Structures are given as structure tokens and as C-alpha cells.
């Protein structure tokens, strides 16, 4: 199946229906399905005129806008591989993503020109202008096992890894979600999850398949999000808990005006029960559900259904579960050899199914380590109960999730260790009421060296995106080590947050 199929279906069924709305700085742009199809076909022709062919990688750097959506769809229409990059990355990180993907072209928002790259660059506005002079191009209908995108996710070795996802991967993940929670063509989703993340891109795909609407805004701001929910008939949103809290805490929040929001998905960080209770009171008729998945699974492989979030279901203890395996997915909890463990025992979560990635771009060893005997080794620890409900126990890859963003400690530690005053560095996540977790660094200074948290944080900001930089610092004489010479991060966490 090819991802643009849903666009053709909507063009046949309701060409004049609003498909895409962009809202920024008080201004709106609306596109019908007929507008979207024509714009995508012309942008595809403009890319082809620049020499882009099926299978070529196209890097994209832009916030969530209608122009980014149209460019992404144009890549798929042409058969190219879309590589949206994290706009919160530093210039060096962005340059790495462009080079590593071997992009034939970089499409960018005006604010994201990269001076140090040999890759040809074109702004999204310039692509739109060139497209107006082009005749619409026929859809190549590229699909199936052909690559649709390369999404970059952090690596425990400090290098970002490009996750290769096909059209079939995204289609399978969308079908799994739709089987659990029907997604109608009348739904409208607010794309606040960035499109360089699988959560945002997956919702884009899911809505396109069923012919639902999208609303984009460049960044999440509670007042603007509340306006969009009321004005544009938003019925569906994916949030991290900090976003949900911002909506409820906004002085302009009035539940009476946002009751059109009937489905609220959350993930990436634990949902505090008191926050969920506030949200349930504000939206008594909405479906709340949690999803578990990875970039490597093209979205959710496991869903905890709305019924398990209601007060009457709390006694079953399922509120903190991430649910059961979705349609087409197999999930087991296994030991180090890959053998399934008895229910209730903690081990590594393994996933198998048509939504699992093809591998990591240009990293055969990492691919071989992650994909074994048909199973994706997630690196996450968990346990499963007798009814198949999965509970996350720990993140074996030592990942920190702060405000919905993944931070890998090894990457931050590597940046800290380049500072001349730092002899050793260990990074852990600590609980944070606003962000879910906060990045905290434990530092051993070099002999006679002097440095404080502000200096080290500034050093990190020169090399890393802001959300990866430590919010807190501790300075110690030595790090707790195991007999094998590994830092005992469980001990550090207890010391930092007893």
C-alpha cells in the first residue's frame, strides 16, 4: 500500500472538504483536499525538475506548517524518501543528519538555512513558487516495502541513528491503531507533536488514510491550541502530560468551548493520576488513552484503551499499563537470550510485526543487534500480566524523556567530557513535575579545575539542543562504580533524588 492512496480516495469522495488548516500569528490558511492534491502534484513536479528521483532522500527542516505537510506528501508522491530533521537540534546535529542521510536536497523553513553543507538547499517558499509554474505530476504510487522516511532517533553510543520506515510500516501501524480506536473521516487532528517525531508523522499518515483533517501550528502554545480546538473543530490530539497541564492551567481555559475534543492520546512520559483526573473532569465525554511504541515501530504497537482510564476501572490497576499488543503486533517480555519469561517477571520488551522498521540507515551492526530472529529488541524493560497487559519497568537504554523529547545520557556525557575541567560525567533522569523527567549531570572535576553548573550548561548548549542540556548539576569526588567498571546509575539516581 502507498501512503498517498488516502489522498486519492478523499479527492474522489469529498474534494471540497477542508483537509489542511494552518494557524500562526492570528492568520489562517485553509486547503481543501482538491487544493492539497493539486499542490502536492505540482511540488512533486518541481522536485523532479530539480533532478530528484524515486528513492532519493530529501531532508526537511521546518516547524509544523502546511508547507511542511505539502512537501512531505510531495516526496511520497514522487517516490522520494522524506527525512524530516529535529528543528531543536544544533546546527552541527542538523548538518550531521543531512550528510548521514545522503540527502539529494535540503528543503527548509527560512529560519533554518545551514551554511556548512554541500547539499543543495531550497526554501519551502521557493519550492511553492517553483511548483506554481509546473504542470501537476502523476503520482508514482510508490509504496509497499519501499522506504517512506528516515527518522533520526538518539543512540546510546551518542550517535543519532536513522530509522528506516517503509510505506507498509506506517500503513500497518495506522491499521493497528484504527482497529483499536475507530478513526472517522470526520475527525480533525491538531498536529502539535512535531512531524520529525513518529507520533506526529504517524498521525499525519493516519488522518490521510481515512480522509480526516489536519490543523498545524509551528509550536505548541496553550492559548493558540485552545483557539484551534474551538475554532477549527479539533476532535483529536496527541499530547505529553506537560502539554495537557498547560491547557488546563491556561487562564483562558473554559471547558464549555472545547468539548469538541473527543479523543486525547498521551505518551512519552508518565501521566500523573491527579492531572488525569482534572482532564477527565474537563472532558467527561472524551476518550483518553495511552500508547506505547517506538520510532522503530512506526508508532504505537500497544494501546491502553480509554475504559482503563476511567475512575471505575482504577481498581483493576491498569491505569499504569501501556495496554496490550495492537492488531498485527506480537509483544513478549524476554530474557537476554530472547526466551519469553513467565508472566510477571521483568525482562526486555520484544516486538514483532509488519510495523517494525527495516533497520538503521547505514548501520548494519546496530541493525543486527536490534533485529534478531524477527524480533525488535526495544531495550525497554517491562513485565506482562496474565491478561497480556504490558507494564513498563525501566528503560534499559538509559534514555531520559523530558517534555516528550528523548535524551540519551551517553550523548550528553560525551559533550560534558570535552570540557577541559571535567574528568568524569554521568547523566541521569530525575522526576520533574513539569517535564516528567529532567536531565541531571553528576560531575567529577579534573584536579585543580574549577567550573560550575552555569558554565557547563553553556558548554553543552554549544554542542547540543537545549532540551538535552542538564537542568541540574551535582559535583562529587568520585562516581559509584561496579566491579566491571561501569557507573552505577541506580545509585546516582538515589543520591540525586532520594
ChimeraX attribute file (.defattr): number of C-alpha atoms within 10 A of each C-alpha:
attribute: neighborCount
match mode: 1-to-1
recipient: residues
	/A:1	17
	/A:2	22
	/A:3	24
	/A:4	22
	/A:5	18
	/A:6	18
	/A:7	23
	/A:8	18
	/A:9	16
	/A:10	23
	/A:11	19
	/A:12	12
	/A:13	12
	/A:14	14
	/A:15	18
	/A:16	14
	/A:17	17
	/A:18	18
	/A:19	24
	/A:20	23
	/A:21	21
	/A:22	21
	/A:23	20
	/A:24	13
	/A:25	8
	/A:26	7
	/A:27	7
	/A:28	11
	/A:29	13
	/A:30	14
	/A:31	19
	/A:32	19
	/A:33	25
	/A:34	20
	/A:35	18
	/A:36	23
	/A:37	24
	/A:38	17
	/A:39	22
	/A:40	28
	/A:41	24
	/A:42	24
	/A:43	32
	/A:44	34
	/A:45	26
	/A:46	24
	/A:47	21
	/A:48	16
	/A:49	13
	/A:50	12
	/A:51	11
	/A:52	20
	/A:53	17
	/A:54	17
	/A:55	17
	/A:56	20
	/A:57	25
	/A:58	25
	/A:59	27
	/A:60	28
	/A:61	27
	/A:62	24
	/A:63	25
	/A:64	23
	/A:65	24
	/A:66	22
	/A:67	21
	/A:68	22
	/A:69	19
	/A:70	20
	/A:71	25
	/A:72	27
	/A:73	27
	/A:74	27
	/A:75	28
	/A:76	27
	/A:77	27
	/A:78	26
	/A:79	25
	/A:80	28
	/A:81	26
	/A:82	26
	/A:83	28
	/A:84	28
	/A:85	26
	/A:86	22
	/A:87	20
	/A:88	16
	/A:89	17
	/A:90	16
	/A:91	19
	/A:92	14
	/A:93	19
	/A:94	20
	/A:95	18
	/A:96	15
	/A:97	24
	/A:98	25
	/A:99	15
	/A:100	14
	/A:101	22
	/A:102	14
	/A:103	19
	/A:104	20
	/A:105	21
	/A:106	23
	/A:107	25
	/A:108	26
	/A:109	19
	/A:110	13
	/A:111	11
	/A:112	16
	/A:113	16
	/A:114	17
	/A:115	9
	/A:116	9
	/A:117	14
	/A:118	13
	/A:119	16
	/A:120	11
	/A:121	17
	/A:122	16
	/A:123	19
	/A:124	22
	/A:125	15
	/A:126	13
	/A:127	19
	/A:128	18
	/A:129	13
	/A:130	16
	/A:131	22
	/A:132	15
	/A:133	12
	/A:134	15
	/A:135	14
	/A:136	18
	/A:137	18
	/A:138	12
	/A:139	19
	/A:140	15
	/A:141	15
	/A:142	22
	/A:143	20
	/A:144	16
	/A:145	14
	/A:146	21
	/A:147	25
	/A:148	28
	/A:149	26
	/A:150	28
	/A:151	28
	/A:152	24
	/A:153	22
	/A:154	17
	/A:155	18
	/A:156	15
	/A:157	13
	/A:158	16
	/A:159	15
	/A:160	19
	/A:161	24
	/A:162	24
	/A:163	24
	/A:164	25
	/A:165	27
	/A:166	27
	/A:167	23
	/A:168	23
	/A:169	26
	/A:170	30
	/A:171	22
	/A:172	24
	/A:173	27
	/A:174	26
	/A:175	19
	/A:176	22
	/A:177	20
	/A:178	16
	/A:179	12
	/A:180	14
	/A:181	15
	/A:182	10
	/A:183	21
	/A:184	13
	/A:185	14
	/A:186	12
	/A:187	19
	/A:188	27
	/A:189	25
	/A:190	27
	/A:191	28
	/A:192	22
	/A:193	23
	/A:194	23
	/A:195	26
	/A:196	24
	/A:197	21
	/A:198	23
	/A:199	25
	/A:200	20
	/A:201	22
	/A:202	21
	/A:203	23
	/A:204	22
	/A:205	21
	/A:206	23
	/A:207	23
	/A:208	23
	/A:209	24
	/A:210	21
	/A:211	26
	/A:212	25
	/A:213	27
	/A:214	25
	/A:215	26
	/A:216	29
	/A:217	24
	/A:218	17
	/A:219	16
	/A:220	17
	/A:221	14
	/A:222	20
	/A:223	14
	/A:224	16
	/A:225	23
	/A:226	21
	/A:227	18
	/A:228	20
	/A:229	22
	/A:230	16
	/A:231	12
	/A:232	18
	/A:233	20
	/A:234	26
	/A:235	21
	/A:236	23
	/A:237	21
	/A:238	22
	/A:239	22
	/A:240	21
	/A:241	24
	/A:242	18
	/A:243	21
	/A:244	19
	/A:245	17
	/A:246	16
	/A:247	19
	/A:248	18
	/A:249	11
	/A:250	13
	/A:251	10
	/A:252	12
	/A:253	17
	/A:254	13
	/A:255	16
	/A:256	10
	/A:257	13
	/A:258	20
	/A:259	18
	/A:260	20
	/A:261	23
	/A:262	17
	/A:263	21
	/A:264	19
	/A:265	19
	/A:266	21
	/A:267	19
	/A:268	22
	/A:269	20
	/A:270	14
	/A:271	18
	/A:272	12
	/A:273	12
	/A:274	9
	/A:275	15
	/A:276	17
	/A:277	15
	/A:278	14
	/A:279	19
	/A:280	17
	/A:281	12
	/A:282	17
	/A:283	20
	/A:284	15
	/A:285	13
	/A:286	19
	/A:287	19
	/A:288	22
	/A:289	22
	/A:290	26
	/A:291	23
	/A:292	23
	/A:293	20
	/A:294	18
	/A:295	21
	/A:296	26
	/A:297	27
	/A:298	30
	/A:299	27
	/A:300	26
	/A:301	30
	/A:302	26
	/A:303	25
	/A:304	25
	/A:305	22
	/A:306	18
	/A:307	15
	/A:308	21
	/A:309	23
	/A:310	17
	/A:311	11
	/A:312	9
	/A:313	13
	/A:314	13
	/A:315	10
	/A:316	8
	/A:317	10
	/A:318	18
	/A:319	23
	/A:320	19
	/A:321	23
	/A:322	23
	/A:323	24
	/A:324	23
	/A:325	21
	/A:326	23
	/A:327	19
	/A:328	15
	/A:329	20
	/A:330	16
	/A:331	21
	/A:332	24
	/A:333	25
	/A:334	21
	/A:335	15
	/A:336	9
	/A:337	6
	/A:338	17
	/A:339	12
	/A:340	17
	/A:341	16
	/A:342	15
	/A:343	16
	/A:344	14
	/A:345	14
	/A:346	19
	/A:347	26
	/A:348	26
	/A:349	28
	/A:350	25
	/A:351	24
	/A:352	20
	/A:353	20
	/A:354	18
	/A:355	27
	/A:356	28
	/A:357	25
	/A:358	19
	/A:359	23
	/A:360	24
	/A:361	18
	/A:362	14
	/A:363	12
	/A:364	11
	/A:365	10
	/A:366	14
	/A:367	18
	/A:368	13
	/A:369	11
	/A:370	19
	/A:371	20
	/A:372	12
	/A:373	9
	/A:374	12
	/A:375	18
	/A:376	23
	/A:377	20
	/A:378	19
	/A:379	17
	/A:380	18
	/A:381	19
	/A:382	22
	/A:383	24
	/A:384	24
	/A:385	14
	/A:386	9
	/A:387	9
	/A:388	14
	/A:389	19
	/A:390	28
	/A:391	22
	/A:392	18
	/A:393	14
	/A:394	16
	/A:395	16
	/A:396	14
	/A:397	16
	/A:398	18
	/A:399	22
	/A:400	25
	/A:401	23
	/A:402	24
	/A:403	20
	/A:404	22
	/A:405	17
	/A:406	15
	/A:407	27
	/A:408	26
	/A:409	27
	/A:410	22
	/A:411	19
	/A:412	24
	/A:413	22
	/A:414	17
	/A:415	19
	/A:416	26
	/A:417	19
	/A:418	13
	/A:419	16
	/A:420	12
	/A:421	19
	/A:422	18
	/A:423	16
	/A:424	19
	/A:425	24
	/A:426	22
	/A:427	28
	/A:428	25
	/A:429	26
	/A:430	19
	/A:431	13
	/A:432	12
	/A:433	10
	/A:434	14
	/A:435	18
	/A:436	22
	/A:437	19
	/A:438	24
	/A:439	25
	/A:440	23
	/A:441	27
	/A:442	22
	/A:443	27
	/A:444	20
	/A:445	22
	/A:446	15
	/A:447	9
	/A:448	6
	/A:449	11
	/A:450	11
	/A:451	15
	/A:452	13
	/A:453	16
	/A:454	13
	/A:455	11
	/A:456	21
	/A:457	20
	/A:458	14
	/A:459	16
	/A:460	23
	/A:461	16
	/A:462	14
	/A:463	18
	/A:464	21
	/A:465	18
	/A:466	16
	/A:467	19
	/A:468	26
	/A:469	25
	/A:470	26
	/A:471	14
	/A:472	17
	/A:473	18
	/A:474	15
	/A:475	15
	/A:476	13
	/A:477	10
	/A:478	13
	/A:479	19
	/A:480	14
	/A:481	12
	/A:482	10
	/A:483	7
	/A:484	6
	/A:485	8
	/A:486	10
	/A:487	15
	/A:488	14
	/A:489	18
	/A:490	10
	/A:491	14
	/A:492	19
	/A:493	17
	/A:494	10
	/A:495	10
	/A:496	16
	/A:497	10
	/A:498	8
